[in-house]
């Protein structure tokens, strides 16, 4: 449906768009932030909405025939098989506290598969991008997952669900179990960057529960295109609309699955 030539032109457009929006928001990041709450610990600022408006307007002008699904209550369904999946500011809690770990993520879904995606980190000027079957890149240079083969030598990363205060279906026990089995476990606060950092070998493995499609659409493609493996905790086909993501360099996928399947709660629909 979309040729490789068109996919490359489209990716160029969204990398330029994410960089432009990200750099604009980064310039304003020291300004006072008006914080509101979507949940007990789920924040949103005026800059999330400003970034989203810039992105949605640009995508709407350039690709009016495509639908758009974005985090801050945007769901434009054109009835067609193609739509953008947008996280205008992934890592809002970090951003709100002045912690420079946040990103902008855009993926293009074509007939329920992610065809291409970009994740831009304005604080480090790092652009991760990929087209399905054509590899993954960081600032134009091809990237690949790490070669670490043993869980005990691995650096892992995770995040915690927004309902952690109320739900027993969380990953606190998994965090503890991995902490005593891996070299170390980190928690950065941006799922998009967790996936991209696993893609370029900074992390060896990543797992998380209860993410939204915009958190993982672009990053999961980038990780797969960098040679990684992405599934649910049981090794089944990954679904950006599902409740579990396990992304690794491939070598430690089964060891991580064994730990997760001993301890992971099943998320109830």
Buried (B, 14 or more C-beta within 10 A) or exposed (E): EBEEEEBEEBBEBBBBBBBBBBEBBBEEBEEEBEEEEEEEEEBBBBBBBBBBBBBBEBBEEEBEEBBBBBBBEBEBEEEEEBBBBBBBBBBBBBBBEEBEBBBBBBBBBBEEEBBBBBBBBBBEEBBBBBBBEBBBBBEEEEBBBBEBEEBEEBBBBBBBBBBBEEBEBBBEEBBEBBEEBBBEBBEBBBBBBBBBBBBBBBBBBBBBBBBBBBBBBBBBBBBBBBBBBBBBBEBEEBBBEBBBBBBBBBBBBEBBBEBBEEBBBEBEE
